[in-house]
Amino acid sequence: MSEILLQADGISDVTIIPNVFIDVFMPSANGAYVKVYLCLLRMLMDNCPGVTISSIADRLDNTEKDIVRALNYWEKQRLIKIVRNTENEIISISMLDPRIVASENAITPAIVETHADETAASVSTSDNIPVRQTYSAEKIAALNDNEQIKYALHIIEKMYLNRPLKPMDLQLIFYIYEELHFSPELIMYLYEYCLSKGKKSNAYIESVALSWASSGIDTEEKAREAATLYNEHIHAVNKAFGLNRPPGQIEKQYITKWVEVFGFSDDIITEACNRTILRTQKPDFKYADKILDSWFKKNVKTYSDILKLDEEFAKSNKAEEAGKVTPISKPAANRFNQFPQRSYSDQDYAELEKKLLNKGLS
């Protein structure tokens, strides 16, 4: 992942949240998006080095896709300016002054609610997932007349949440139904799946729904197949690392990255885990991620690609060894050469030869 340059326009050198952001932009924004914006402010004011999508995701205990989705939203709102390289990787984020944006759009807090639906409806993320909007009471009442969605609401309320649905719950469910086009059956399984993970928060449920939508999961059957496959990936990693426990949240994010972002099969992921154990003597997800990131950048697709890289590495090492000049080492000190050694000149040798000749003649 490339590092991102953070820049600012009209924002102080301390972490201050402009009032206009709170009054104008925050009410109609998804809570997860607000967290990303605040995190950017904090990292900018602290001059954090090595900013990447991955580092932001780690800070917020979120996925990289969620971070990119939030950045796309704020770019559409014109609160940040993003620069991308030829590979469409984000290399620079400039945070713009929200006061200027609000004045240019002639937005005031009094009319935010009126235009919230129109603004959110016109914004979509790079992977064509509609941005969350706020539904009016009339629209919610109209959707409530749908018998199928009414049944789904009843099941979610009685079986999964075990409490009356709150307005925020209804807003999320109708967003998933209306904008993500999930069927009532898929919505019910979504809640079943999230609760099986011990997660009840709307933020987590929405994150899973968006992940499914971007992956083309639009039926309950596809969702169940994806969940089974994901469990198989976890089993493969646990087996390679010798773990007898479910992975933690950050570890799950690594596995999701290896599978969904890198697109690696279980045999490649297992090989990286095996090499990690051999080199570090412990199940180090961060070290395994470095190996897989290197393979991803080198366009590894199959296990045979890894073997080719190993061969190339071995050849380059052999060539380096062949090119090295081995220095002549001094003889080791022993009882024969432990005293200072005398050096002889040509004249010394000539005189010695003369003495030997004279001795022979006599």
Secondary structure in CASP SS format (residue, H / E / C, confidence):
PFRMAT SS
TARGET T0000
AUTHOR 0000-0000-0000
METHOD secondary structure of the structure
MODEL  1
M C 1.00
S C 1.00
E C 1.00
I C 1.00
L E 1.00
L E 1.00
Q E 1.00
A E 1.00
D C 1.00
G C 1.00
I C 1.00
S C 1.00
D C 1.00
V C 1.00
T C 1.00
I C 1.00
I C 1.00
P C 1.00
N H 1.00
V H 1.00
F H 1.00
I H 1.00
D H 1.00
V H 1.00
F H 1.00
M C 1.00
P C 1.00
S C 1.00
A C 1.00
N C 1.00
G H 1.00
A H 1.00
Y H 1.00
V H 1.00
K H 1.00
V H 1.00
Y H 1.00
L H 1.00
C H 1.00
L H 1.00
L H 1.00
R H 1.00
M H 1.00
L H 1.00
M H 1.00
D C 1.00
N C 1.00
C C 1.00
P C 1.00
G C 1.00
V C 1.00
T C 1.00
I H 1.00
S H 1.00
S H 1.00
I H 1.00
A H 1.00
D H 1.00
R H 1.00
L H 1.00
D C 1.00
N C 1.00
T C 1.00
E H 1.00
K H 1.00
D H 1.00
I H 1.00
V H 1.00
R H 1.00
A H 1.00
L H 1.00
N H 1.00
Y H 1.00
W H 1.00
E H 1.00
K H 1.00
Q C 1.00
R C 1.00
L C 1.00
I E 1.00
K E 1.00
I E 1.00
V E 1.00
R E 1.00
N C 1.00
T C 1.00
E C 1.00
N C 1.00
E C 1.00
I E 1.00
I E 1.00
S E 1.00
I E 1.00
S E 1.00
M E 1.00
L C 1.00
D C 1.00
P H 1.00
R H 1.00
I H 1.00
V H 1.00
A H 1.00
S H 1.00
E H 1.00
N H 1.00
A C 1.00
I C 1.00
T C 1.00
P H 1.00
A H 1.00
I H 1.00
V H 1.00
E H 1.00
T H 1.00
H H 1.00
A H 1.00
D H 1.00
E H 1.00
T H 1.00
A H 1.00
A H 1.00
S C 1.00
V C 1.00
S E 1.00
T C 1.00
S C 1.00
D C 1.00
N C 1.00
I C 1.00
P E 1.00
V C 1.00
R C 1.00
Q C 1.00
T C 1.00
Y C 1.00
S C 1.00
A H 1.00
E H 1.00
K H 1.00
I H 1.00
A H 1.00
A H 1.00
L H 1.00
N H 1.00
D C 1.00
N C 1.00
E H 1.00
Q H 1.00
I H 1.00
K H 1.00
Y H 1.00
A H 1.00
L H 1.00
H H 1.00
I H 1.00
I H 1.00
E H 1.00
K H 1.00
M H 1.00
Y H 1.00
L H 1.00
N C 1.00
R C 1.00
P C 1.00
L C 1.00
K C 1.00
P H 1.00
M H 1.00
D H 1.00
L H 1.00
Q H 1.00
L H 1.00
I H 1.00
F H 1.00
Y H 1.00
I H 1.00
Y H 1.00
E H 1.00
E C 1.00
L C 1.00
H C 1.00
F C 1.00
S C 1.00
P H 1.00
E H 1.00
L H 1.00
I H 1.00
M H 1.00
Y H 1.00
L H 1.00
Y H 1.00
E H 1.00
Y H 1.00
C H 1.00
L H 1.00
S H 1.00
K C 1.00
G C 1.00
K C 1.00
K C 1.00
S C 1.00
N H 1.00
A H 1.00
Y H 1.00
I H 1.00
E H 1.00
S H 1.00
V H 1.00
A H 1.00
L H 1.00
S H 1.00
W H 1.00
A H 1.00
S H 1.00
S C 1.00
G C 1.00
I C 1.00
D C 1.00
T C 1.00
E H 1.00
E H 1.00
K H 1.00
A H 1.00
R H 1.00
E H 1.00
A H 1.00
A H 1.00
T H 1.00
L H 1.00
Y H 1.00
N H 1.00
E H 1.00
H H 1.00
I H 1.00
H H 1.00
A H 1.00
V H 1.00
N H 1.00
K H 1.00
A H 1.00
F H 1.00
G C 1.00
L C 1.00
N C 1.00
R C 1.00
P C 1.00
P C 1.00
G C 1.00
Q H 1.00
I H 1.00
E H 1.00
K H 1.00
Q H 1.00
Y H 1.00
I H 1.00
T H 1.00
K H 1.00
W H 1.00
V H 1.00
E H 1.00
V H 1.00
F C 1.00
G C 1.00
F C 1.00
S C 1.00
D H 1.00
D H 1.00
I H 1.00
I H 1.00
T H 1.00
E H 1.00
A H 1.00
C H 1.00
N H 1.00
R H 1.00
T H 1.00
I H 1.00
L H 1.00
R H 1.00
T H 1.00
Q C 1.00
K C 1.00
P C 1.00
D C 1.00
F H 1.00
K H 1.00
Y H 1.00
A H 1.00
D H 1.00
K H 1.00
I H 1.00
L H 1.00
D H 1.00
S H 1.00
W H 1.00
F H 1.00
K H 1.00
K C 1.00
N C 1.00
V C 1.00
K C 1.00
T C 1.00
Y H 1.00
S H 1.00
D H 1.00
I H 1.00
L H 1.00
K H 1.00
L H 1.00
D H 1.00
E H 1.00
E H 1.00
F H 1.00
A H 1.00
K H 1.00
S H 1.00
N H 1.00
K H 1.00
A H 1.00
E H 1.00
E H 1.00
A H 1.00
G H 1.00
K C 1.00
V C 1.00
T C 1.00
P C 1.00
I C 1.00
S C 1.00
K C 1.00
P C 1.00
A C 1.00
A C 1.00
N C 1.00
R C 1.00
F C 1.00
N C 1.00
Q C 1.00
F C 1.00
P C 1.00
Q C 1.00
R C 1.00
S C 1.00
Y C 1.00
S C 1.00
D H 1.00
Q H 1.00
D H 1.00
Y H 1.00
A H 1.00
E H 1.00
L H 1.00
E H 1.00
K H 1.00
K H 1.00
L H 1.00
L H 1.00
N H 1.00
K H 1.00
G H 1.00
L H 1.00
S C 1.00
END
